[in-house]
Each structure stands twice: as structure tokens, then as C-alpha cells.
Amino acid sequence: MDITSTMKSFWGKSKYWWMMLVLGIVVFAIGLWIMLQPNVGYLIVAVALGYALLVGGVLQLVISASLRKETKGWGWWMAGGILDILIGFMLIANPMFTEALLPFFFGFVFLYKGVTSLVSAFSMLSDHKYWWLYLINGILTIVLACLFFIFPFSGAVAIIFLSSFMMLYWGISLMVISFDIKPTKTPKTTR
């Protein structure tokens, strides 16, 4: 079984693909706004992240419910949606807690991304020419995560710009994935 068929079976197709496209556009717009208005501050970034997680979690629940009959991975979508909703509510409910938690949140996100890049690099070692790019990406991302853990409160400006870049990337990713889960029209057969 190749990776393409595994991904298609995991993602599945959904008639609600357009909701993910809209969310991607909104997240991209928020990221662009934060980048162009860095003076809006640290709290706005934290609250915007909370709302984005909340909306993204609801979207994941809707899509997972529509995929449960034809896709094996729908439970992961649902679990991720529930987790995103819980974290989103937690970030919105207490802004002071959110400001204190944000550097560690970024640290864990980058740590997760770094570890997954390392695992991808080693799994592609034998059959992909550019496996080493994933290795370098993983190492650099883990170093960035460690910096967030070591110096959590000295990088507010860095967090604002990293947030904007993360939201831009997240928005683009959601837009691309939305077209991947868009159902294809099956041609009508003539008799």
C-alpha cells in the first residue's frame, strides 16, 4: 500500500469541503493582518489563536461526522476536533492564562512538528532523494521549540511574527486540504 492511497483513505471526501476552504481563507487573512499590524499585541494573537482553534475544532467535528461511513480515519478527525475545541475555549476564557501559556504552546507545536519531520526523514531514507531536507527541517524546528521552552517570556515579538507566519501557513494548508477532500464528480455512464 503506497502513501498516496493511505492519505486518500485517511482524509476521505466530504461535501463540507468548502467550510475548510473558508476557514483557510479566514486564518490566512488573520495571519496577514497580524503581520501587517504587529502592534496589536500579544493578547490579540493569543485570543485569535483560541478562536481559530475553536472554529477549526467545530469544522473537524462536522467533517468527521460526514466521513464516518466511508473512511477509516474519521475518529482521528473527531478526536482532534474535540481537543481543538477544548484548547480554544481554554485560551478564550482566561486571557492572562493564555498569555502565560502561549510560549509553551508554540514550543509544543514546534516540538511535535520537528519530531514528525525527523520520523518522516528516517522513513523516507531508502526511497526518497531529498530525505535530508526533512531531517534538517526537523532539527531546526526542534531547536526552535527548545528556545521557546528556555526563554518563554522574552520572545513576545518573535511570537507575534511566528504566529502570523504560522497562521499564513495554516491558512494555505487548510485551503489546499479543502480541495483534496472535495468530492469528485463521477461521470454519468450511458447505456
C-alpha positions as CSV (number, residue, x, y, z in Angstrom):
1,M,0.0,0.0,0.0
2,D,1.5,3.3,-1.0
3,I,1.4,6.6,0.9
4,T,-1.0,8.2,-1.6
5,S,-3.7,5.6,-1.2
6,T,-3.2,5.7,2.6
7,M,-3.7,9.5,2.7
8,K,-6.7,9.4,0.5
9,S,-8.3,6.8,2.7
10,F,-7.5,8.8,5.8
11,W,-8.7,12.2,4.5
12,G,-11.7,10.9,2.7
13,K,-14.1,13.1,0.7
14,S,-16.7,15.5,2.2
15,K,-19.5,17.6,0.9
16,Y,-18.4,20.2,3.5
17,W,-15.0,20.7,1.9
18,W,-15.9,24.4,1.3
19,M,-16.1,25.0,5.1
20,M,-12.4,24.2,5.3
21,L,-11.7,26.5,2.4
22,V,-13.5,29.3,4.1
23,L,-11.6,28.6,7.4
24,G,-8.3,28.6,5.5
25,I,-9.1,32.0,3.9
26,V,-10.1,33.5,7.3
27,V,-7.0,32.1,9.1
28,F,-4.8,33.4,6.2
29,A,-6.4,36.8,6.5
30,I,-5.9,36.9,10.3
31,G,-2.2,35.9,9.8
32,L,-1.7,38.6,7.2
33,W,-3.4,41.2,9.5
34,I,-1.2,40.3,12.4
35,M,1.9,40.5,10.2
36,L,0.9,44.0,9.0
37,Q,-0.2,45.2,12.4
38,P,2.4,43.8,14.9
39,N,1.5,46.5,17.4
40,V,-1.9,44.8,18.0
41,G,0.0,42.9,20.6
42,Y,0.5,39.6,22.2
43,L,-3.0,39.2,23.7
44,I,-4.7,39.6,20.3
45,V,-2.5,36.8,18.9
46,A,-3.4,34.6,21.8
47,V,-7.2,35.2,21.6
48,A,-7.1,34.9,17.8
49,L,-5.4,31.5,18.1
50,G,-8.1,30.5,20.6
51,Y,-10.9,31.4,18.2
52,A,-9.1,29.8,15.3
53,L,-8.8,26.5,17.3
54,L,-12.5,26.7,18.3
55,V,-13.7,27.2,14.8
56,G,-11.3,24.6,13.4
57,G,-12.4,22.1,16.0
58,V,-16.1,22.5,15.1
59,L,-15.2,22.2,11.5
60,Q,-13.3,18.9,12.2
61,L,-16.3,17.5,14.0
62,V,-18.6,18.3,11.1
63,I,-16.2,16.7,8.6
64,S,-15.6,13.7,10.8
65,A,-19.3,13.1,11.1
66,S,-19.7,13.2,7.3
67,L,-16.7,10.8,6.8
68,R,-17.6,8.1,9.4
69,K,-19.2,5.7,6.9
70,E,-16.6,5.7,4.2
71,T,-13.3,6.5,5.9
72,K,-11.2,4.7,8.5
73,G,-9.5,7.8,9.9
74,W,-12.7,9.7,10.9
75,G,-12.1,9.1,14.6
76,W,-8.8,11.0,14.5
77,W,-10.6,13.9,12.9
78,M,-13.2,13.8,15.7
79,A,-10.6,13.5,18.5
80,G,-8.6,16.3,17.0
81,G,-11.7,18.5,16.8
82,I,-12.7,17.9,20.4
83,L,-9.1,18.7,21.5
84,D,-9.0,21.9,19.5
85,I,-12.4,23.0,20.9
86,L,-11.2,22.4,24.5
87,I,-8.0,24.2,23.9
88,G,-9.8,27.0,22.1
89,F,-12.2,27.5,25.0
90,M,-9.4,27.5,27.5
91,L,-7.4,30.1,25.5
92,I,-10.5,32.4,25.1
93,A,-11.8,32.0,28.7
94,N,-8.8,33.4,30.5
95,P,-6.6,35.9,28.6
96,M,-4.0,36.2,31.3
97,F,-3.6,32.4,31.4
98,T,-3.4,32.4,27.6
99,E,-0.6,35.0,27.6
100,A,1.4,32.8,30.0
101,L,0.6,29.6,28.1
102,L,1.3,30.8,24.6
103,P,5.1,30.4,24.5
104,F,4.8,26.8,25.8
105,F,2.0,26.1,23.3
106,F,4.3,27.2,20.5
107,G,7.1,25.2,22.0
108,F,5.0,22.0,21.9
109,V,3.7,22.7,18.4
110,F,7.2,23.1,17.1
111,L,8.5,20.1,19.0
112,Y,5.7,18.0,17.5
113,K,6.4,19.3,14.0
114,G,10.1,18.7,14.5
115,V,9.7,15.1,15.7
116,T,7.3,14.3,12.8
117,S,9.8,15.8,10.3
118,L,12.6,13.6,11.8
119,V,10.4,10.5,11.6
120,S,9.5,11.3,8.0
121,A,13.1,11.8,7.2
122,F,14.1,8.4,8.5
123,S,11.1,6.7,6.9
124,M,12.0,8.1,3.5
125,L,15.7,7.3,3.9
126,S,15.8,4.4,1.4
127,D,13.4,5.6,-1.4
128,H,13.4,9.4,-1.5
129,K,16.2,11.6,-2.8
130,Y,15.6,14.6,-0.6
131,W,15.0,12.9,2.7
132,W,17.8,15.1,4.2
133,L,15.6,18.2,3.8
134,Y,13.1,16.7,6.3
135,L,16.0,15.9,8.6
136,I,17.3,19.5,8.6
137,N,13.8,20.9,9.0
138,G,13.2,18.6,11.9
139,I,16.4,19.5,13.7
140,L,15.9,23.3,13.2
141,T,12.3,23.0,14.3
142,I,13.3,21.1,17.5
143,V,15.9,23.8,18.2
144,L,13.3,26.5,17.8
145,A,11.0,24.6,20.2
146,C,13.8,24.4,22.8
147,L,14.3,28.1,22.5
148,F,10.6,28.7,23.4
149,F,11.0,26.4,26.4
150,I,14.2,28.0,27.6
151,F,13.2,31.7,27.0
152,P,9.4,31.6,27.1
153,F,8.7,35.2,28.0
154,S,11.4,37.1,26.3
155,G,10.2,36.5,22.8
156,A,6.8,38.3,22.6
157,V,7.7,40.0,19.3
158,A,9.0,36.7,17.9
159,I,5.8,35.0,19.0
160,I,3.7,37.7,17.2
161,F,5.6,37.2,13.9
162,L,5.8,33.4,14.3
163,S,2.1,33.5,14.9
164,S,1.5,35.4,11.8
165,F,3.7,33.0,9.7
166,M,2.0,30.0,11.3
167,M,-1.4,31.3,10.5
168,L,-0.4,32.1,7.0
169,Y,0.9,28.6,6.6
170,W,-2.0,27.1,8.4
171,G,-4.5,29.0,6.1
172,I,-2.7,27.9,3.0
173,S,-2.6,24.3,4.2
174,L,-6.3,24.3,5.0
175,M,-7.1,25.7,1.6
176,V,-5.0,23.0,-0.1
177,I,-6.5,20.2,2.0
178,S,-10.1,21.5,1.3
179,F,-9.6,20.8,-2.4
180,D,-8.1,17.4,-1.6
181,I,-11.3,16.4,0.4
182,K,-13.6,17.9,-2.3
183,P,-15.7,15.0,-3.7
184,T,-15.0,14.4,-7.4
185,K,-18.0,14.2,-9.7
186,T,-18.3,10.8,-11.1
187,P,-19.1,10.8,-14.8
188,K,-22.5,9.6,-15.7
189,T,-22.5,6.3,-17.6
190,T,-24.5,6.0,-20.7
191,R,-26.2,2.7,-21.6
